[in-house]
Amino acid sequence: MTDGPHILIVDDHRDIREPLRKYLEKNGCRVSEAADAASARQALAKSAPDIVVLDIMMPGEDGLSLTRDLRAQGNLPIILLTAVVEDTDRIIGLEMGADDYITKPFNPRELLARIKAVLRRAQNLPPERDPVDVTNYTFNGWTFDTAARELINPAGVNIALSTGEYMLLHAFVKRPGVVLSRDQLLDLTRGRDAVAFDRSIDNQISRLRKKIEIDPSDPKVIKTHWGGGYSFVASVTTR
């Protein structure tokens, strides 16, 4: 019995699953396979993998739908496989909670490196304060509905957020009062190599402050910790 991570590969193409399983097993991993979302659910019910490698485009229920359901149930790490050149599906997957993605065709060595990196980040990130199914947060008169992707200010006005700003605020409200380093925020916003997040965390913080702070030059919601990162210091309630 290997001591390596247990990986569930979900892909409808056997010519992808089987060579990948052999490569990962050769490198000390334990691997389960599923050809579709239904089979993946059965595999997840029987065992608890450490990470899921999930194809987006599958017949029947697609990988994005399964990602959404898995993220609603817990924090099981997910890496998406995509053959789509456009950014849309990849960004949607990241917004739904996937931890990373890799574009087909890919080098199995790169995928293994990404698996190890995602597992390492998952072990090092501070835990979320609330259950994973919480979608409504309030702070300082603001309402942040993650299910509807809406941020409503105290006057009842819907404030538009970019994808990066939305994911940054989501990371903060799930861990209020916790000092998060820039690297942790990059991990939490899945911004390492997605086009939507090519700005630095500091720039994203500045933009978000302009939208939620009374005086962005004297922030009272997102506090800077010099050399340490940022924390969301407003009182956050959920429902």
N, C-alpha and C positions, 0 to 999 in steps of 0.2 A: 504493500500500500504506500503510494507516494505521499509525501508531506506537502507537496505543492498545492497551489490553489485549485479549487474545483470550478471548472469553466463550463457553462452551458452554451453550446453553439446552436443558434436557431437560423436556419437557412434552407430554402426549398431546393437548392442545388446540391446534389450529392457530391458532384465533382469539386465543390468548394469545401463541404463539411469534412469529408473523409481525409483528404490530404492535410487539412488544417488540424484535424484531430490527431493524426499521426505525428505531425510536427510538434504540437503542444505536448503530447505525451512523451515524446522523445526528450523534451526539455523539462520534464519533471512535473507536468500538470496532470490533473485528473479531469477527464473530459466526458460530458454527456452531449448527445445530439438530439435535435428536434427538427422536423421538416416543415413545420408550420406552427402557428400560434396555439392551436388546440393541443398539439403534442407538447409544446413548451409548457403549457399550463399543467399538463399531466406530469411532466418531469419535475416541475417546481413543487408540485404537491407531494412527490415521493422523496425528494431530497432538497437540500439547501445549498445551492451553488454559491460560490463567493462572488461571481460576476457573470453577466450574460452578454454574449456577443450576438447581436441581433440584426438580421437583415431588414431593411426598411421595406423593400418591394417583395411581397410574398402574395400568393393567391389566397383569397379569403381575407381574413383579418390581417391587416398589414402591421409592420413593425412599429409604426408611430402609435397606433391604437394600443398595442400591447405595452409599449413604453409608458403611456399615460396610466394604464391600469396598474402596472408594476410600481410606478412611482406613488400612486395613491395608496398602495398597500405598505410601502416601506422604502428603505434607502438602498436596496440592492443595486450595486454598481452596474451600469449598462454602457456598452460601447456599440454604436450603430455601424452597420455596414451599408454603404450606399454606392450605387453606380450612377447616381444623378450628378451631373456636372454643376447644375445651378445650386445656389446657396439655400433656396427656400426650404426644402425638406430637411436639410441638415440643421438649419436654424430652428425650425419648428421642433425637431427632435431635441435639441439642446434646451429649448424653452420648456418642453414637457418634462425635462429632468434627466435626459441622457448625460452621461459624464464625459463622453468623447465620441468621435466618429472617425472612420477611416474609409477612404474611397477605393472602390474596386477598379482595376485589379490592384492588389496590395502585396507587399512582401510580408510573409508570415513572421519574419524576425521583427519588423516594425510593429505588427499587431501585438506580439508578445511584449515588446517594450512598452507599448501603450497600456496593456493589461496590467503590467507591474506598476506603472506610474499611477494609474487610476486606483489600484488597490492601496498603494502607499498613501495617496492623498486621502482616501476614504478613512484610513486608520488615523491620520493626523488631524483631520478637521474637527473643530469643536462640535458637540452634539447640538441638534435643534432643540429649542425649548418646548415646542408644542407638537402634538401628534401630526403625522404627515397629511391628514385629511383636512386640516384647518386651511381655509381659503380667504377668510375675512379678518383684516387687521385694522385697528384704529390707533391713532397717535396724534396728540395735540389738535384734536378736532378733525383730522384727516381720516379718510376711509380708503383702504387699499384692498380691493377685491381681486385676488389672483386668479380666480376662476373666470371672471369676466374681463380680466386685464384692465381694470379701471382704477384710477387714482382720483378721488374726489376731494377737493379742498374744503375748508370749513364753510365756505359760502355756497357749497353744492355744485361747484363747477368741475367738470371732468378735465383733468390736466393730462395732456398727451405725454407719453414716455417713449423714448426710443427703446429698442430691444435691450441694449446694454444697461440703460437706466432702470428699466423694469427688473431685470435680473439682479442688479446691484441692490435695489431696494428690497427685493424679495429675500436676498441673502441676509440683509440687515434685520428685517423684522422677525425673521425666524431665529435670530440669535441676539436679541437686544441686550445691551450692556456688556457684550463680549468684545474684547479688542481683537480685531481681525487684521492680520498682516496683509500687505499687498499681494503676496503670493497666494495666501488663502482666499482672498477675494477674487483673484484670477481663477483659481480652481472652482470656487463656488459659482462664479458667473460663466463658467465654461468658455472663457474668452481667449484661451491660449492660441488658437489658430483658426477662429471663425472670423470671417470678414467683418461681421457686424461689430466686433469688439477689438478693432485694430487700434483704438485709442488706449492710452494708458489708464490705469485705475485712477490716478490723480485727476485726469481730465474728466473722467466719468463722475467722480465725486463732485467736482466743481460744477458740472452741469446739473447734477441732481440737487445740489444745494440751492442753486438759483431757482429751482422749482418748489422746494419745500421749506426753505428757511425764510424767516421774516427778514433777516439781514444776513446774506451769504458771507459777508466779510466778518461777521461775528456769529458763527454757527452755534445753535443751541440744540440741534437734533443729531447731526453727525459730527462727532468730536474727533479731532486729529490728535494722535499720540505720536509725538516726534520720535522717529526711529522705530516705532512699533506698529503703526498702521492707523486704523480707524475703528470707532465704536458708535453704535446707534444708542444715544443716551435718553431719547424720549421714552416715556412710559408707553408700552405697547399692550393693548388688550385684544382678545380674539373672541370670535363667536362663530 
